Amino acid sequence: MPCCKKLLSGLLRGAVLAWLFAATAQAEGISVNKVEIRLDEVGYQLSASYDINLNFRVQQALSHGIPLYFVGEFSLTHTRWDWLDTAQQAVQRSIPRYFTGNSPTTRWSWLDEEIFVGEQTVKLSYSVLTGRYRISRGALFQNFASLEDALSMLSRQSSTIIPAKLIKKDGGYMAAARLRLDIEQLPKPLQVNALTDNDWTLDSDWYRWVINPAEIVMHAGSKAE
């Protein structure tokens, strides 16, 4: 009987550890939390907030003074062919998934009109001498006492202003947002490892949402599901 109790206890501990490991692994990376399009007197602006959880390997590199470069990307297209999306969905239902892929946002978009594409690079660094983190956008920078505070700032991304004249009130539009770690700006030795190591694959992937300009009011938002 004692042997059985020890065996059961060991199995339970193993199950708990496995669950904790899976939960931690799932939490690591970048995911979209909220997206929106805002309108003011100047024009429209796309914005997104992300949940960013760096894994141990990336945090270790950062703590040793290796800067990390994140690229925030936005796009806006005029979806002039709504009937084509309907036809695509009908066709995809009859085609095996390995041909169409698993992404629910995959579209036939070559007939769409590209209104706006923009990106900005944000540098996250750590000073071993001062023990502070820094977020840099071009010549502008801000220091933080903790990694959590720095990531909170990094998680909020906004596009440049899109002139209001480019967007028609009676049109249908598809906006997209993405945040990723740029491994090409890592030191050369790390670049080689990053190509084959999933720990360095920090990418939210594209999140797309439909926008109807006629329904947009000042600072109206759209929350990611």
N, C-alpha and C positions, 0 to 999 in steps of 0.2 A: 504493500500500500504506500509506504513512504516514497518508493521509487516512482510510482504513478503520479503522486503529488508533485514530485520534483520535475517530472517530465511535462506535466500539465502546466506547471509554473513557468518552465522554460519556453514552452510553446506560446504561452500568453505574452511573455516578455518579448519574444521574437515578433509576434503579430503587432504588438504596440509599436515597437521600433520601426517595423516595416511601414506601418500606417503614418508614423511621424515623418519618416523619410519621404514618403510619397507626397504628403501634404506640403512639406518644405520644397520639394522639387517642383510641385505644381505652382507654388507661390512665386518662385523665382522667374525673372524675366520682365517683359514689358507688356502691359495690356491697356487697352483704351478704357477710360473710366467715363468720360463725358465729352461730347462734341457740340459745337454750336456755330451759328453764323450771326454776326451782329451787324447792325446797320446804324450809321450816324450821318452827320451832315456831309462827311467826306466820301464815304462809300461803305462797302461791305468788308468784313474781316472774318476769316475762319479761325477758329480756336479749338484746342483739344487739351484735355488733361489726361494724364496716364498714371497707372500704378506701376512704379519701378521698384523692383527688388533685385539687387545685385547678389549673385552667388558668391561663395567664399573665395573662389579663385580670382574673380574680377576685383573684389574688395581688397584682396591681398596685394594684387598688382598696384591698385590705387594707393594703398597705404605705404608702398615702397617708392612713391613719387612718380609713378607712370601715369601720365594724363590720359583721360578717356574723352573721345570726341563723339558726340551724339548728333545725328542729323534729323531735324524735324522737317517733314515734307507735307505739302498741301497741294490739292488740285481741285479744279472746278470745271465741269464740262456741261455743255448744253445738250440734253438728251432729246434730240429732235425726232427720234424714231421709236416711240413707245410701243408701236405695234410690233417692232422687231424683237423687243424684249419678250413680248407675249409669245411670239413664234419660237423664240429660242427656248423658253421654258418648256413648251410643248415638245420640241425636238429632243431636249435633254432628258425628258422623262422616258424616252424610248431608246436612249443610247446608254450602253454600259458605263458605269461611273468612272472606270479607269480611263475612258476617253475624255470625259468632261471635267474630271477633277472633283475634289471634295469641297472647294470653296463655294459658299452660298452667294458670294458677291461676284463670281465670274460672269462677265458680260461680253457680248459682241459689240465693242464700242468704236470700231473703226469709222463709223459714220457720224459719231458724235462730234460736236464742235468744241474744241479745247478753248476755254475762256481764260484760265489762269493756272499756272504751275509755279510753285515757289518752294524754296528750302532755305534753311539756315542751320549753321553748325554751332553747337554749344560745347564748350570745353569744360570738363569737370576735372579738377586737379586737387592735390593735397600737398601741403608743405610740411615736411618732416620737422623743420626748424620751429615753425610757429604752431604746429598742431591744428591748423585751420584748413577748411575746404574752400575752394573758390569756383564760382561759376563765371565763365567769360563768354561774352558775345561780342566778337570783334574787339574793339578797344575798351568796351565797357566790362566791368567785372564787379562782383560782390563776394565778400568773404562770409563764411558761416562757421559756427563753432562745432557743428555736428554734421555727420553725413546725412542724417535724416532731414535736416533743414535744407541742405544743399539739393537733395533729391526732390524735395517738395517744390523748390524753385524750378528745377529742371523739368518737372512733370507738367508744367504749364507752358504750352506752346501756342503761338499765334502767327498767322500769316501777315504779310504786308497788306496794305489797304488795296482792295479791288475797286476800281472806279465804278460808281453806280451806273454810268452810261453803258457799261459792258453787259449788264444784266437786264433782260426784259421782264417786265412784271407778269406777262402772260406765258412765260416759258417754263419748262421743266428742267431741273438741273440735278446733277449728281456731284456731291462733294466727297472728298477723300482725305484722310489724314493718316500719318504714319510717323513713328519714332524708332530709330535704330542706332545701334552702336556701329561706328565706322571703323571696321577692323583695318582698313587700308592706312589709317593714321596711327596705328600702333607701331612700336619699335619693330624693326625687321624680324628679329628672332621670334617675337610673339605673333607676328602676322602668319608665319608658317604654321605655328601650332593652332592658331585660331581657325585656319581653313579646315581643320579636321577635328577640332575640339568643340563640342556643342556648348560648353560652358561660356564660350565667347559669342554664341549666336543670340544676341539680345535684339529682338526685332518684334514690334507689335503687329507687323503685317498691316496691310491697308485696311482701314475701316471706312466703309462707304455709307452715305446716307442721302436720302432724297430731299431736295429743297424746292419749295414752291415760293418764289419771291412775293407773290401776291398776298401771302399769309404772314410775311415777316414784318414785325414792328420793331421799334427801337430796342436793341439788346434782347431780342427773342432768342431762346435757346432750344436745343434738341438734345435730349439725354440719350446716351448709348444704352442699348438693351444688353 
